[in-house]
Every structure is written in structure tokens, then in C-alpha cells.
Amino acid sequence: MAEQKKRFPFFWVGIAVYVLVFAVLSFVGLKIFRDYIAAYEQSRPGKAMEEYRAELIENGHTDAVVQALSALDPNIRPEEENLRWAEELLREASFPRMLNLSDDSHMVYSVRSRGRQIGQITAVPGPADRFGFRDWTISEESYDFSAFMHSSEATIPADYSYSVNGVTLGREYITEENIPFETLADFYDRYEDLPTMVHYRSGLYLDEAEVQVTDPSGHVLSPDEMTETYYLDNCGAHIRELADEFIPRFLQLYVNFTANLYNSYSYNFANLRPLVLSESQLNLRMRQAAEGFGYTTTKKAEILSMDTLVVTRLSADRYLADITYVTEITGHADPVVIEDHIYLVMYEHKDYLLAEALYNH
């Protein structure tokens, strides 16, 4: 009986040692299993992208994002605003894998936001760990926001200003100068210091920006006003009043003369001559024309309609009128309707106008 009592403690000691060894082995096994599972999870290619996205959202951007935004013009919108815009775009982004570009050696992911691809991320596996797994890491990232980038350009008179997003562009944004007006194309060789145009091209900016063209008086032009007609109609209210009075009177007498109304070229010329600058090109042409007139049966020469499109300043005392008019000439036969488009050069002297030259358009 005493011998059984002596053996009893050794039994429980053995049990305790067994439990301890089992616990140690279980702990080591569980730790190895946990490490295995962790290594496996880390070896998934998508894990690298999950970590990349989390870091991107936390930090807002990466150096690659900043580099992609460097093409933008900081004068039009500050760099800080551009970066905030890009961060908002990235918060909305998804990162689908590009299966056609991926294989076991690398995984390529597209960065997409608002229906556009804005970047591309590449992940590659690293060295094998003790379990044979390879951790994937980001090896390359690139961004391209060009789908959201814009620029503006316009050809406007040299004395007008051009602004984008409230910033008036300086001369460094002018890509071409001394661009002739189409309306004045035939007059640059005849008159000095005629107005010309310049071409502005802005730098790049994100999304849409407000673009404005402003004339020398400070008036912001509407899109409908950005035409040669508006640009060149610059003679001032007083000269325009003189022209509106002079042109219809001159044209009717000019039509009477050229149609040789009532076969009375001397009478018609005498009526027209006071409205023409003496010794001018037009005066000389009318004299030559009068000498070549033959017999006519014109008994009516009526201006049916007339439109003065532009009155523009050519020099200190000369102005150009762009005019279209329709006449009806009646002789013995049926009336003939004629449409003409002319440029009339007018000389201003002591508050009245005289015709100096006339060109058919």
C-alpha cells in the first residue's frame, strides 16, 4: 500500500509534463500555422493593391500623381487646387486588374475614375519566404490626367485681352502676331498701321475654365460678338453717325452715275462730284468711266436695300465701310436686280465725309 502511494506522484508529474509538452507543441504549431496563413494572405497579388490604395487615400497622392500634374499651367490654377482636384478624383477611383497585361511575373492594374483611365500600377513578386510564398510589392506607378486637361485659344485684335479662369494671359501666351483681318486684306499695302490680330494659346488646366475676351473699353464679349464685324466696327459713335448719313446719299448718286440714268452722265457726275475727294482715285476713275459711257435707256435706278456691315478706322482721318446693297435698274425692258458688295474708303475733313476710293468685293 505504501508502494502505491509512492508511485502516485510520479503519475501526475508525467501527466503534467505531457500536457506541458502538448501545449508547447500546440502553441508552436498554431504560431507556425498563423504565420503560414499570414504569409499566404500577404502573398496574394491583390494585397499589395489594397495596401497601396489605403496609403493613397490616407496620404492623398503620390509622387507619380504630382509628376502627372506638372504639365498643368500654375498661372491659370494654383498647384494646390490642382492637387486637391486630383485627390478627389483618386478617392473615387477603382483598380481593376488588366488581365491581358498580367501573368505570374507581374500584375498590372488600371486606375479608373469617372469613366476614364487615369493611371496604371504594376506589382511584382519578391523573394520566396520560408513557406515558398512571395510577397507582392508595387514596382511601378504612372498617372495621366490628360483626359481631364484642356487648353483654350483664340485669335483676337492685338489690343484686346484674353483671360482664362480670371487670369489675364500675358504676351508669352501669344503664338502668332500680325495676323491680318480678312476684311482689310487688300488694304495693308495701301495704308500704314492698320489693325492686326494675335493668336493666344493658354497652358493646360483641369476641367472647364471660364474664358473671356475683353475689348479696350473693358467690355467682355459674348461668343456672338467674337467676329471681324465686331472687332472692326471701331470708328466711334460720331463717325458712325456721319457715315450713316453720308453712305446712302453717296450710294444713290453713285448708282445713278454708273447706270447713266436718263443718259445724262454729265448731270449725274455733277451731282456726285461734291461727295468725292478731288484728285482722288475714285474721282479719276469716274472721269474715265464718264468718257466711255455710251447711249443708255435707264429711266430708273433704285436702291432696294443697303447694309453697312462695318465702319473701321484706317488712319487718323480715313475710314473704311464694308457695304452690301441691292439695286433695281429699269430701262425699256424688265427691271434688272443687282446685288453688290463694296468697300468704300471715306476721308473725314472738318466734320464731314468724302468718298476717296471704292473697291468691289
C-alpha positions in Angstrom: 0.0 0.0 0.0 2.9 2.3 0.8 4.4 1.4 -2.6 1.3 2.6 -4.5 1.3 5.9 -2.6 5.0 6.4 -3.7 4.1 5.8 -7.4 1.1 8.1 -7.4 3.0 11.4 -7.5 5.1 10.3 -10.5 1.9 9.6 -12.5 0.7 13.1 -12.1 4.1 14.5 -12.8 4.0 12.6 -16.0 0.6 13.9 -16.9 1.7 17.5 -16.2 4.8 17.0 -18.4 2.7 15.6 -21.2 0.2 18.4 -21.0 3.0 21.0 -21.0 4.8 19.4 -24.0 1.4 19.2 -25.8 0.7 22.8 -25.0 4.1 23.9 -26.2 3.8 21.9 -29.4 0.3 23.2 -30.0 1.4 26.8 -29.5 4.4 26.3 -31.8 2.1 24.6 -34.3 -0.5 27.3 -34.1 2.1 30.0 -34.4 3.5 28.3 -37.5 0.0 27.9 -38.9 -0.7 31.6 -38.2 2.5 32.6 -39.8 1.7 30.4 -42.8 -1.8 31.9 -43.2 -0.4 35.5 -42.8 2.3 34.7 -45.3 -0.3 33.3 -47.7 -2.5 36.3 -47.3 0.4 38.6 -47.9 1.4 36.7 -51.0 -1.9 37.4 -52.7 -1.3 39.9 -55.6 -4.4 41.9 -54.6 -3.0 42.5 -51.1 -0.4 44.9 -52.5 -3.0 46.9 -54.2 -5.2 47.0 -51.1 -2.3 48.4 -49.1 -1.4 50.8 -52.0 -5.0 52.1 -52.1 -5.2 52.5 -48.4 -2.0 54.5 -48.4 -3.2 56.6 -51.4 -6.4 57.5 -49.6 -4.5 58.3 -46.4 -1.8 60.5 -48.0 -4.0 61.8 -50.8 -1.4 61.4 -53.5 2.0 60.0 -54.5 5.0 61.5 -56.3 3.7 60.0 -59.5 0.5 61.9 -59.1 2.4 65.2 -58.5 4.5 64.4 -61.6 1.5 63.9 -63.8 0.1 67.3 -62.7 3.3 69.1 -63.5 2.1 69.6 -67.1 -0.6 72.0 -65.9 -0.2 75.7 -66.0 0.1 77.1 -62.4 -0.7 80.6 -63.6 -4.3 79.5 -64.6 -5.0 77.5 -61.4 -2.6 77.1 -58.4 -0.8 73.8 -57.9 -2.6 73.3 -54.6 -6.0 73.4 -56.3 -4.9 71.0 -59.0 -3.7 68.6 -56.3 -6.9 68.8 -54.3 -8.8 68.1 -57.6 -6.7 65.0 -58.3 -7.1 63.7 -54.7 -10.8 63.9 -55.0 -10.6 62.0 -58.3 -8.5 59.3 -56.7 -10.9 58.9 -53.8 -13.4 57.8 -56.4 -11.0 55.5 -58.2 -11.3 51.7 -58.8 -8.3 49.5 -59.5 -9.4 46.6 -61.8 -6.7 44.1 -62.9 -5.7 44.2 -66.6 -5.8 40.5 -67.4 -4.3 40.9 -70.8 -1.2 42.5 -69.4 -0.8 40.4 -66.3 0.9 37.0 -65.7 2.7 35.2 -62.9 5.7 37.5 -63.1 3.8 40.7 -62.7 0.3 42.1 -62.2 -0.9 45.3 -63.9 -3.9 47.3 -62.5 -5.7 50.1 -64.2 -6.7 53.2 -62.1 -10.1 54.3 -63.3 -12.2 57.2 -62.2 -15.3 58.9 -63.7 -15.3 56.5 -66.6 -11.7 57.3 -67.6 -8.4 55.5 -67.1 -6.1 57.9 -65.2 -3.2 55.6 -64.2 -1.6 52.2 -64.3 0.0 50.3 -61.4 2.4 47.3 -61.7 3.0 44.8 -58.8 5.8 42.2 -58.9 6.6 39.2 -56.5 9.6 39.4 -54.2 11.9 36.6 -52.9 10.3 33.4 -51.6 9.9 33.2 -47.8 10.3 30.1 -45.7 7.0 28.8 -46.9 7.8 29.4 -50.5 5.4 32.3 -50.8 6.3 35.6 -52.5 5.2 39.0 -51.2 3.9 41.3 -54.0 5.1 44.9 -54.0 4.4 47.9 -56.2 7.2 48.2 -58.7 5.8 50.9 -61.0 3.1 53.5 -61.0 2.1 56.2 -63.6 -0.7 58.6 -63.9 -2.1 60.5 -66.9 -4.8 63.1 -66.3 -4.8 64.3 -69.9 -8.4 63.1 -70.4 -9.4 65.9 -68.0 -6.9 68.5 -69.2 -7.9 71.3 -71.6 -6.4 74.4 -73.1 -8.0 77.4 -74.8 -7.0 79.5 -77.8 -8.4 82.4 -79.8 -7.4 84.9 -82.5 -8.3 88.4 -81.4 -7.3 92.0 -82.1 -3.9 92.9 -80.8 -5.3 95.5 -78.3 -7.9 93.1 -76.8 -7.1 91.0 -73.7 -7.7 87.3 -73.2 -8.2 85.7 -69.8 -8.7 82.1 -68.6 -10.2 81.4 -65.2 -9.9 85.1 -64.3 -6.2 85.2 -65.2 -5.3 87.7 -68.0 -2.7 86.0 -70.2 0.5 87.9 -71.0 2.4 88.2 -74.2 4.2 84.9 -73.5 1.0 83.2 -74.4 0.9 84.8 -77.9 1.9 82.2 -80.5 1.4 84.3 -83.6 1.3 88.1 -84.2 0.5 90.5 -87.1 -2.4 88.3 -88.4 -4.3 90.4 -91.0 -8.0 90.9 -90.9 -9.7 89.2 -93.9 -11.8 92.4 -94.4 -8.6 94.5 -94.6 -6.5 92.1 -96.7 -6.5 94.4 -99.7 -5.6 97.5 -97.7 -2.4 96.6 -95.8 -0.3 97.6 -98.8 -2.1 100.9 -99.2 -2.3 102.1 -95.6 0.1 102.0 -92.6 -0.6 101.0 -89.1 -3.8 99.0 -89.9 -5.1 96.9 -87.0 -3.9 93.2 -86.8 -4.7 90.3 -84.7 -2.8 87.9 -82.4 -3.3 84.3 -81.5 -3.4 83.3 -77.9 -3.0 79.7 -76.6 -3.3 79.0 -72.9 -1.5 76.4 -70.9 -3.2 73.3 -69.7 -5.8 73.3 -67.0 -8.1 70.7 -65.4 -11.8 70.6 -66.2 -13.5 73.6 -67.7 -12.4 77.2 -67.1 -14.1 80.5 -67.8 -12.6 82.1 -70.9 -13.2 85.8 -71.6 -12.2 88.2 -74.4 -12.3 91.9 -73.4 -12.1 94.9 -75.7 -10.1 98.0 -74.9 -13.2 99.7 -73.3 -13.5 96.8 -70.7 -16.5 95.2 -72.4 -16.5 91.4 -72.1 -17.5 89.9 -75.4 -20.2 87.3 -75.9 -19.4 84.4 -78.2 -21.7 86.1 -80.9 -19.5 89.2 -80.7 -16.2 87.5 -81.4 -16.3 88.2 -85.2 -14.4 90.5 -87.5 -17.5 92.6 -87.8 -17.5 93.4 -84.2 -13.7 93.8 -84.0 -13.5 96.3 -86.9 -16.6 98.3 -86.1 -14.5 100.7 -84.1 -14.9 104.2 -85.6 -16.8 105.7 -82.7 -20.4 107.0 -82.4 -19.8 110.4 -84.1 -18.1 109.0 -87.2 -20.7 106.3 -87.4 -23.4 108.9 -87.4 -21.7 110.8 -90.2 -21.2 107.6 -92.2 -24.9 106.5 -91.7 -25.9 109.9 -93.2 -23.3 110.0 -95.9 -23.3 106.5 -97.3 -27.0 106.3 -98.5 -26.7 109.7 -100.1 -23.4 108.8 -101.9 -24.6 105.4 -103.0 -27.8 106.6 -104.6 -25.9 109.2 -106.6 -23.1 106.7 -107.4 -25.7 104.2 -108.7 -27.3 107.0 -110.8 -24.0 107.7 -112.3 -22.9 104.2 -113.0 -26.3 103.3 -114.5 -26.1 106.5 -116.6 -29.6 107.4 -115.5 -31.6 109.2 -118.3 -28.4 109.0 -120.4 -27.2 112.2 -118.5 -23.7 111.3 -117.3 -22.7 114.9 -117.1 -25.6 115.7 -114.8 -25.1 112.6 -112.7 -21.4 113.2 -112.4 -22.0 116.9 -111.4 -24.4 115.7 -108.6 -21.9 113.0 -107.4 -18.7 115.0 -107.6 -19.2 117.2 -104.5 -19.2 114.0 -102.4 -15.9 112.7 -103.8 -12.5 113.9 -102.7 -10.9 115.8 -105.6 -7.8 114.3 -107.2 -8.6 111.0 -105.5 -8.5 107.6 -107.1 -12.3 107.4 -107.2 -12.6 110.9 -108.9 -10.1 109.8 -111.6 -12.0 106.5 -112.2 -15.3 108.3 -112.5 -13.9 110.7 -115.1 -12.5 107.8 -117.1 -15.8 106.0 -116.8 -17.8 109.0 -118.0 -15.7 109.2 -121.1 -16.6 105.7 -122.0 -20.4 105.9 -121.5 -22.5 105.1 -124.5 -26.2 105.6 -125.0 -28.4 104.0 -122.4 -32.2 103.8 -121.8 -32.0 103.7 -118.0 -35.0 105.5 -116.6 -34.9 104.2 -113.0 -32.1 103.2 -110.6 -33.4 102.4 -107.2 -31.5 101.0 -104.2 -33.8 98.3 -102.7 -31.7 97.6 -99.7 -28.4 98.5 -98.1 -26.4 97.2 -95.1 -23.3 98.8 -93.8 -21.6 95.9 -92.1 -18.5 97.7 -90.6 -17.1 101.2 -90.4 -13.5 100.9 -89.3 -10.7 103.4 -88.8 -7.8 103.1 -91.3 -5.9 106.2 -90.2 -6.4 109.5 -88.4 -8.8 110.8 -91.0 -9.8 107.8 -93.1 -12.4 105.2 -92.6 -13.4 102.0 -94.4 -17.1 101.0 -94.8 -18.0 97.4 -95.7 -21.3 97.7 -97.6 -23.7 95.4 -99.4 -26.6 96.8 -101.4 -29.2 95.7 -103.9 -30.3 97.9 -106.8 -33.1 97.6 -109.4 -32.2 99.1 -112.8 -35.1 99.7 -115.2 -34.9 100.6 -118.8 -37.2 99.7 -121.7 -37.0 96.0 -120.8 -37.9 94.3 -117.5 -36.1 95.6 -114.3 -32.8 94.0 -113.5 -31.9 93.4 -109.9 -28.2 93.5 -109.0 -26.5 92.8 -105.6 -23.1 94.4 -104.9 -20.6 94.2 -102.1 -18.1 97.1 -101.9 -15.5 98.6 -99.7 -15.8 102.4 -99.5 -12.9 104.5 -98.2 -14.1 107.8 -96.7 -12.0 110.8 -95.9 -13.1 112.9 -92.9 -12.5 116.7 -93.1 -13.9 119.3 -90.9 -16.7 117.1 -89.6 -18.0 115.8 -93.0 -17.1 112.8 -95.1 -15.9 112.5 -98.7 -15.5 109.3 -100.8 -11.9 108.6 -101.6 -11.8 105.1 -103.0 -14.2 102.3 -103.9 -13.4 98.6 -104.3 -15.6 95.8 -105.4 -15.6 92.9 -103.1 
